[in-house]
């Protein structure tokens, strides 16, 4: 079945969520090419929360599907997209970035999002367990007085 047919078979709410995820993911992917990570992260953190309209699971689903159709949508842009959508929908969420060494000893990094004690996007608990989480990225710089 073609992607368009699959999209048309979704409910209007699911089509809207998937469209939002795709547009936001594409925008974030381009923004990460053009701007420093901290600028993109800070802007996304300013998203206004509303009452939950979409479940955590549906947001994870929408971002994962959108990731198939956005070129170069690696773990970081997908995690930032999920983070923004979760916060917009009133869900508490945390961006996690971890590092690990591969079998050749090279450093690898991975990003995922957790909400309510579960991983929303970026793999399963067993797949991210190999990464050592880095300290949380602050959203705003603290100024000393």
C-alpha positions in Angstrom: 0.0 0.0 0.0 1.3 3.4 -0.9 2.3 5.9 1.9 -0.5 8.2 0.7 -3.1 5.5 1.0 -1.9 4.6 4.5 -2.0 8.3 5.5 -5.6 8.6 4.1 -6.7 5.6 6.1 -5.7 7.2 9.4 -8.2 9.1 11.5 -8.2 12.9 11.1 -6.4 13.3 14.5 -3.7 10.8 13.5 -3.2 12.5 10.2 -2.9 15.9 12.0 -0.4 14.5 14.5 1.7 12.7 11.8 1.7 15.9 9.7 2.9 18.0 12.7 5.6 15.4 13.4 6.8 15.4 9.8 6.9 19.2 9.5 8.6 19.7 12.9 11.1 16.9 12.2 12.0 18.4 8.8 12.4 21.8 10.4 14.5 20.6 13.2 16.7 18.6 10.8 17.4 21.8 8.8 17.8 23.9 11.9 20.5 21.5 13.2 22.4 22.0 10.0 22.2 25.7 10.3 22.3 26.5 14.0 24.1 25.3 17.1 22.4 22.5 19.0 22.0 24.6 22.2 20.0 27.3 20.2 17.7 24.7 18.6 17.2 22.9 22.0 16.5 26.2 23.8 13.9 27.2 21.3 12.1 23.9 21.4 12.0 24.1 25.2 9.9 27.2 25.0 7.0 25.3 23.6 3.8 26.1 25.4 2.2 23.1 27.2 -1.4 22.5 26.9 -3.6 19.8 28.3 -2.7 16.3 27.0 -4.4 15.7 23.6 -2.2 13.0 22.3 -0.9 10.0 24.2 2.8 9.5 24.8 2.6 6.3 22.7 1.0 8.1 19.7 3.5 10.8 19.7 6.3 8.2 19.6 4.6 6.5 16.8 4.2 9.7 14.8 7.8 10.7 15.2 9.0 7.2 14.2 6.9 7.2 11.1 7.9 10.8 10.2 11.5 9.7 10.6 11.2 7.3 7.7 10.2 10.2 5.3 12.6 12.9 6.4 16.1 12.5 5.0 18.9 12.3 7.5 16.5 12.2 10.4 18.9 10.5 12.8 18.3 10.0 16.5 18.9 13.6 17.6 16.4 15.3 15.3 13.8 12.6 16.1 14.5 13.0 19.9 14.1 16.8 19.7 10.9 16.4 17.7 9.4 14.0 20.2 10.5 16.2 23.1 8.8 19.3 21.6 5.6 17.4 20.7 5.4 15.8 24.2 5.9 19.1 25.9 3.3 20.8 23.6 0.9 18.1 24.6 1.5 18.6 28.4 3.7 15.6 29.0 6.9 15.9 31.0 9.8 14.6 29.0 13.6 14.5 29.1 16.1 14.4 26.3 18.8 11.9 27.0 22.2 11.7 25.2 24.6 8.9 25.8 27.9 7.7 24.6 29.5 4.3 24.1 32.5 2.7 22.4 31.9 0.4 19.4 33.8 -2.8 18.9 36.7 -0.9 17.3 36.9 1.5 20.3 35.3 4.5 18.4 33.1 6.8 20.3 29.4 6.6 19.4 26.6 8.9 20.6 22.8 8.3 20.7 19.8 10.4 21.7 16.5 9.3 23.1 13.5 10.7 24.9 12.0 9.4 28.2 8.6 10.3 29.6 6.9 8.8 32.5 9.7 6.3 33.0 9.5 4.9 29.5 11.5 5.5 26.4 9.3 7.3 23.8 11.7 7.4 20.9 15.3 6.1 20.4 15.1 2.4 21.1 14.3 0.1 24.0 15.7 0.1 27.5 18.0 -2.8 26.6 19.3 -1.0 23.4 20.1 2.3 25.2 21.6 0.5 28.3 25.0 0.3 26.5 25.2 4.1 26.4 26.5 6.1 29.4 24.1 9.0 29.7 25.7 12.5 29.7 24.6 15.2 32.1 21.4 16.9 31.1 21.7 19.8 28.7 20.6 22.9 30.5 17.9 24.9 28.7 19.0 28.3 29.8 22.4 29.5 31.0 22.6 30.4 34.6 24.0 33.9 35.0 26.1 34.6 38.1 25.3 37.8 39.9 
